[in-house]
Amino acid sequence: MDKKQVQENMHKLTTELNRHNYNYYVLDKPEISDIEFDRMLKELEELEKQHPDFASPDSPTQRVGGAITKKFDTVIHKYPMLSLGNTYSKAELEDFDKRVRKTLGEDYAYVCELKFDGVAIGLTYTKGRLTRAVTRGDGVQGDDVTANARTIRSIPLNLHSKDIPQEFEARGEIVMPHKSFIRLNEEKQLNNEPLFANPRNAASGSLKLQDSSLVARRNLDCYVYGILGEDLPFASHFENLEKARQWGLKVSDLTRKCDTIEQVMHFVEEVENKRPQLPYDIDGIVIKVNSYHQQEHLGFTSKFPRWAISYKYKAEQGITKLLDVHYQVGRTGAVTPVAILQPVAVAGTIVKRASLYNADKMHEMDLHYNDTVYIEKGGEIIPKIVEVDTSLREQHAHRIEFISHCPQCETPLERNDGEAVNYCPDSAHCPPQIQGKIEHFISRRAMNIEGLGEGRIEVLIQNKLISNIADLYDLQYEQLLGLEKIITDEFTEKQKKISFREKTVNNILGAIESSKKVSFERVLFALGIRFLGETGAKKLARHFLSLQAIQSSSYEDLIAVPEIGERIAGSVIAYFNDPENLEIVRRLKDAGLQMETQKSVTENAAGLPLSGKSFVVSGVFEKFSRNQVKELIEQNGGKNVSSLSSKTDYLLAGDKMGPEKKKKAEELNIPVISEEDFEKMIG
Ligand code: IVH
């Protein structure tokens, strides 16, 4: 194939793939199979690799992302991004119409649209090409998230039509469809990561990811609900939206022009009925006066346009039976009641449990077994019970009482004055609390023992191999090899098998061994002394220099340390008064953990390899976390500074460091060193 043929071929593939993308993501009407699409995409990718000069910036291969944005640029909106006045009542909607009629004194029409529950976005198209995507921000200025928006398949990178204005801005909402949301949370759950509370937060979080290839995998969608510009084809909203649809932008089919407020009301009801079946969240209907001229005439209040309003639906509710109440014991010992429900569909998901918060809230509702309850999905992951229909209560139904003993270890529950939580006081022996302590101990910022995540701790506890943090250091290869357990995830109900194969066991034991080098201040934090956070541990470690000194210090000695208050001091004293804790600490010391620190690093810095040198650390490193690098700098007598100045000695650059930093270092003549250089420096 000669060059010209290759170029033509690539152009053809690009156009074809863009058309299929549009059919699939905007029209929801695919013409070819996913396999066929992927085959064509691969072919184009291959050609682009061989002939990068011919690759178009609008190539569908660019949708997979790859650009890394360290910090989003702030962009001032050409047209401010306004918000809308809300109402929940039809009577107020009538009032809105009366005001419009009175002010205009002539015929007018409304446009009714879905009020999407996502993140607002402004998409600028210049000569038909997507040039910028900016979030709402504070309405005046927002973040430039173009690289991320480009990965959203329903946002066209290029528009094809003769009547496209030179420049215009499409306003719309980025939403995460229910299906993608559920999948994302399932994935997060499996990785033991915190879940997103709702699709809006998930959409917003996704759009702010720094790695656009991750955004590409989040399956976001974008609906356009407004067009702004100087040379738009029409002087009215509805007609311009229709045009935008023809240009290739995704405009919802549930957009209606209505001549009367009655038609508006009808649309509001129509959509309310369709709402449970919509694949994404909406929270109401937006009603806008169609003519721009009339919009201008109506103007604005101090906050909102007078030509538009949003009618909000009530949160979606479901009605079902309360079967039972279960009690969960958290990692800190707090006991939370959870309602077990007859499964019911609400807002796109099947609900089987509802949050009851605590004993007081539960008793307030006076719940009885088999009660008929109304549940609602708010901003939380777990829905809540909003009402009990007592008229439907069975005659001899039993009242549900809060438990008196820990469901995990049978210890009588306690409650502190003025607090609403009931908790299990036996923190040393109650299994979820043991687990919580060990999870904290091994966490990245504490001992950083990798390989024990994803339910492995649970397996070790159940097999009675560990019951406290010191037991970790007695674990033997033979005890671990071959352990296995199938765990059913509570949230996803998916089963996963946890097994301890040779490689895993070696990794775990290796990580435990390496943890013996972790600095004293982190060991102190890892002990899990109540209220003693990372900063407090650092302060105490640097002040007393050894665990022995902390252990034998008095309450007064402790509160004399800057930033150590009564609460922490009291808790430290209580910790070392408990013989079980003393035994654990003794065993940790025997195992070889760092129980002291050298004289304050700065005081003792002279003679250390990095003494007197200041470092800016940026990017991602291969062998160490960024925190570890910073710690190494301090341990070797160096100083960490946050930004580059003429006084900085080195810029320690990891992967993915922003180009501006490098440029600035070069301008200031600051040597840029790699992780390897750094290792050599500290020997
Ligand atoms: S129009 C002046 N239309 O709601 C009009 N907004 O409260 C400005 N939203 O931040 C907005 N769907 O994110 C408009 N069909 C729709 C909408 C919509 C959702 C969001 C938007 C904005 C907020 C306004």
Boltz pocket constraint, residues with backbone or C-beta under 6 A from the ligand:
constraints:
  - pocket:
      binder: B
      contacts: [[A, 81], [A, 82], [A, 83], [A, 84], [A, 85], [A, 113], [A, 114], [A, 115], [A, 116], [A, 117], [A, 118], [A, 119], [A, 120], [A, 121], [A, 136], [A, 172], [A, 173], [A, 225], [A, 226], [A, 286], [A, 305], [A, 308]]
      max_distance: 6.0
